[in-house]
Amino acid sequence: MSVSRSPLAPPVRAFGAIMVAVLCVTFGYMVGEQRATRAAVPAGEGRVLGQGITPPDVSNDADFSTFWNVWTLVRSAYVDQPVSEKNLYYGSIGGMVASLNDPYSTYFTPEDAQAFGEELAGSFFGIGAQLDTKDNQIVVVAPLPGTPAERAGLRTGDVIAAVDGTGTEGMAIDEVVHRIRGAKGTTVTVSILRADDENLRDIAIVRDEISIDSVTYAMNDDSVATIVVSLFNEDTSSLFAQAAERALADGATSMVLDLRNNPGGLLESAIDLAGYWIPRGGTAVIEDVRGVRTEYPTSGSGSLSTIPTVVLVNGGSASASEILAGALQDAQKATVIGEQTFGKGSVQEYHDLPDGGAVKITVARWLTPLGRSIDKHGITPDSVVSLTLEDVHANLDPQRTAALDFLQKK
């Protein structure tokens, strides 16, 4: 995986990488949409994260002496001494962010922040499954192709009920992540609930290095080019550029863009891809807490704009995938076929902290260019076609068949 992503800036500056639903496969879950500003907070400035917002006067809403009273009590009276002040400090910050009851607003200790950054590089250790929170449960968005999670049999929609025997009910997604991740070659057992099975099913998965080409290309005998985009990461833009050039050189008369089980990644990659169909047009819109909308336009060549295109999606298509599918659908540059997408459309800002930690906080929602909300709704296909487990076992793909039938009539 890869695509050009803006380089990280030094610790006290913001950087230009726009990230959406950044994939943390090492941890085995999807962190959530993130956008351009990765603001660093200089030590000693005493300000709230987010472009210098002044802290509100909380004297009438919170008595901070209570906090210090509890801190002192724990430090002096808890039975198992000594108590780590660093752990108390990190736990206090984590609890503050957790009180938002938002699964995508997260505090990272310095160790977690380092691991998070390393995973954006495209090669990492883990199980290769994206998890998310839905209906207060931890669910599998999609196992990545060729990964331990796929080989072990995890499926989109599986509910992770326990990890190594510990139930996940009421557990923050970061805690689930912490329990799932581990060293290469070690085994984690996840207990899953599946829609077609009332009983818990234990699946043992051996962790491994996860390295995936985010774009693959094929051409069939009917001059239909198929480009599968499995992630939006650092190599996606460059790999897609090569695939698009091959499609044009091979004389493609139509195209299938397969975004099924694509959990998202870097927003700028999705915008780059949209530019092949939408030159210098709108791709995505964010709406902040004040209702202010900001558009992220493309600046692409439009080299595929005259080629009839079908976009394939399913319940494992999330965040950046939904943004790209929604943009092409709104612009009437492609026909979307498949199943309702996941519905992951909240926007997070990621801020570096002076001690090496970080905090990610939800600040807005993603909309399609025509103002349709993605979050919790997803993208509705123009033509709904299901893919059942029986189809998979029979080596059938009715969604791709529907796409080819549609393109033959164009």
N, C-alpha and C positions, 0 to 999 in steps of 0.2 A: 504494500500500500504506500501511497505517497502522492503528492501533488505539491506544488509550491505553496508553502505556508509562510507567511511573513515571519522573519526571525524574531525570537524573543528579545526584548529590549533588556538593557541592564536593570538591576533591581529597582531603581528609583524612577523609572520612566514607564509610560504606557507603551504597548506594542500594538501592531496593526493586524494581527491574525484574528480573523473572525471565525469563531468555532460554533458549531451547532451540534448538540447532542454528542459531545465528544465521547468517543468509544473507549471504555476502559476494559479491555478484554482480559487483562491480567487479573483484574478484580472480578471480572465476570459480570459486569453490569454496565448500563448506560448512564452516564452522569447527567446528561441533560443539555439543552441548548446553551451555548455561550456565545457572546458577541464580541465585537472588536476590542473594547477596552479591557486591558489587563492592567489595572492600575496598581502601582506599588505605593504603600503608605509609609512615608519616612517616620523613623522613630521620634517620639517626643512631640509630635505636632498636635496630638490630642483632637483629632478630627474623625468624623465618620467616613467610612469608605464611600467613594463615589463622588469624584470631582469636587472635593472640598466642602461638602455640606456641613454646616455647623450643627453640633449636637444639640438636641432640644433640651429645654429645662425639664428634667425629670423629677425635680425635688418634691413635687406634689403627687407624683405617681409611683415613686419607688423610694424606699428608705434604704440607702446603701449601707447604713450601719448594721442592718440585719445581715447583709451579705458577710460583712467582716466578723460579726458575732459568730455566724455559722463556721466560717473559715477557722477562726480561733478555736472554737469548740472541737472541730474535727482534728485540728493539729495537736490539741492538748489532751483530749479525752478518748479518742478512738483507740480501741483495745490493741490493734496491731500497729505498733509504732516501729520505726519512724514512718510518717506519712510524707510522701513526695509532694513538695509544694509545686513542682513542675506539673505533676499529674493533676493536682487540684486546679491549677491555672488553666491547663488545656481542657479539662473537664468542664470548667465554668464557661469557657468560651463556646465549647461544643454544645453545652446545654442551652445557652442563649440562642444560638442559631437554630437548634432543634425545636425550640419553643414556637417557632414560626409554623410548625406542622406542615412544612413544605419539603417533600423528599428531595428536591433539587437544590435547596439552599443548604450548603454543607461547609463545615469547618474542617480544614486539613491541618494536622500537626506537621511539623517540618519533615518528618519521615514520610508521611502520606503525600505531602505536596511534591516531594522529590520523585516518588514512585509515579504519581499522576503525570508529571512532566515527561518522565522517561517513556511512558506508554504511548505518547503522541508520536513517537519516532516511527512506529509501524512494525516493530519486532519486539516481542515481549513474552513473558511466561504467564501461563494461565490455562483456562479451559476452553476459551473461544466461544463464550456465550454472552449475549447481552441481556442483562436483567433490567427491569424497570418496576415501578410501583403502579399498580392498577387495582382499583377497588380495595385499597388497603391491604393488598397482597403483593408479594414479590413474584413477578412473573417473568418467564423467558420471552424476550422479544424475538430473538432468533439465534440459533446456533450458526456460527460461521462455517462455510464449507471447508471440509478437510481438517477440521479441528477435533480435539478430544471430545468436546461437547457433542458434536454431530455424530462422531463415531460411537459414542456411548448411548445415543438415542434420545438426547434432549430434543424437544419440539417447541415450536412457537406456541405460546399459550400455557405451557406447563407452569404450575404454581410451585414455587420452592417453599415447601412447608417446613423443612428442617435441613440443617447442615451438620454433618457428623453427629446426628442424634439430638442436636439442640434446635428446638422449635423457633421459627422465625416470626411467629405472631407477635405484633407490637414492636418488633425489632426494626431499628432504622436501617435503611438500605446500606449505609456505610458499614454497619456492624455485620451485615450479611456478607458484604464484600470482603471484610477483614477475615471472616471465617472461610470464605471460598478460596482466596488467594493463597499461594504458597510456592515452594521451590519446585523446580523442574524434577519430574520423576516421582513426586509424592502423590498420594491419592487422597481425594476428598469425596465423601459420600453425600449426595444430595437426595433428600426425600421429596418426591414430587407428587402432586395431585394433577390428574389429567381429566379433561372434560368427559371422556368416554370410559372412565374407570373410577369407581367409588373408593378404592383402596389406595393407600399410600404405596408408592413404588420407590425402592431404594436403587439409586444408580451410582456406582463407583466410577470416578473419572480420574485418570492419571494426568496430572498437570504437565504441560509441555510448552515449548517455545511456539508462539503464534506468529507466523509470518505469512501474509496473504497478498497476492496480486489483487489490487482493488478493481482492475478492469481486465476483462477478457473479450476477445473478438472472434467471430465466426461468420462465414458467408455460406448460404445454402444454394442449391441449384437454381432456385427461382430468383436469384439476385436480391434476396432479402438479407441484409446485414443484421446480425444480432450482436449487440454490445451489452454485456452484463457488468453492472457496477455494483460490487458487493459492499463497498465502504466509500466514504468521502474522506480521504486523508492526504498525506503529503505527496503521494505520487499519482493521485487520481487525475489531475489536470493534464499532466504530461502523458500518461498512459492513454487517456481518452483522446488526446490530440493525435497520437499515433493511430489509434483505432479509427478515428474519423477519416484520417488521410487514407488509410487502407480501404475503407468502405468506398470512398470516392474513386480511388484508383481502380478498385475492383468493379466499378460500374454498378454500384448498388442502386436499385430503383425504389427501394423502400427499406424501412428499418424497424427493428424491435429493440427498445431500450428496456432492459430487464432490471428493475429495482426491487424485486421481491427479496424479502429477508435482508434488506439493506437498512441497518439501524441508524445511519446518519454519519456524522463526522464534521469536517471543516465546512463551514458555510461558504467560504470563498470558492471552494471546489465546486459546490453545487451551482453557484452563480456563474463560474467559468463554463460549466457544461451547458447551462441554460443559454449562454451566448451563442452556441452553435445553431440555435433555432430562433433566438430573440436578440437580434443585434441592437445594442443600445436601448434596451427597454427595461421595464420593471420586472423584478424577479421575486422579491420578498419585501414584506413590510413589517415593522415592529410597532406595537402600540404600548406606550408606557403607562404608568399609574395615573398620569394626568390626561390620558386619552390622546396624547400627541403621537402622530404617526410619522415614521421615518422610512423612506424607501431605499432599498439596496438595488441599484440598477446593474444591468449587464453592460459590457462594452465589447461584445464578441463579434465574430465575423458573419454570423448567420449562414455559414456555409452548408448547413443541413436543412435550412428553412424550407426548401422546395421539395424535400424528400418526405413522402408520407411516412408518418411515424406512429407506432403504438408504444405506450409505456405500460409495462406490466408491474402491478403492485399487489401486495397482500397485507395481512395483519402484521407481518414482520417489517414492513416498510415504515420507517419512522423518521421524524425530524427533517434532516436535510433532504432525505428522499421525498418526503411529503412536500417540502418547499419546491423542489424541482418539478415534481409531478403536477403540483397545483399551478405553478407558473406556466408550464406548457399547456395545461388544460385551459387556464384563463385566457391565454393568448391564442387559443385554438390552433396551436402548432402541433398537437399530438392528441391522439385518442387514448384514454386511460382504460385499461381492461384488467379485471382481476377482482380482488376483494377489498373491502374497506380497510384503509390503512390504520396504523396504530393510534394516531392522535397525540403526538408529542410536539407541543408547540409553545412551550414557555421559554423565556430568554433569561440566561444567567450572565452576570458579570463575574469575572474571576480576578481577585485582588491578591497580590503578593503582600506578605506581612514582613516586618523587619527581622523577625527571628527565623525566617525561612518557611514559616507556615503560610497558609493561604485561606481565604474564605470565598465561597461562591454563593451568590445570592440572586434570587429571581427578581428581575426588574421590569419585565415586559412580556408580551405575548406575540407570537408570530401570526401573521395573516398572509393570505395569498394576495397577489396584486389587485384583485377585485374586492378585497376586504373580507374574504371568508376566513373564519377562525379555524386554525388547525388543531389547537390544543383541545383534547378530549373529544374532538369531532372526527379528525382525520380527513382524508380525501375520499370522496365517493366516486368510484369508477363510472365512466360513461357506459360501460357494459359490465355488469356483475357476472363473473364466472368463477365458480368454486373449484378448488383442487382438494379432493378428499384423500384420506389415507389409503383407501382402496385404489385410487388412481396411482398413487406413488408406488404401491406394491405391484401394480400391474405395469409399471413403467410408462404410464400415460401422463400427458400434460395438457389437459383441456384448455388451460389459459393460453398457452403458447399456440395451440391449434386454433383457438378463437382469434388470436392476433394475426396468424397467417391467413386465415379465411377472410378476415376484414381487409387486409392489405391486398389480397388478390382481386378484390372488388374495386379498388381505388383506381 
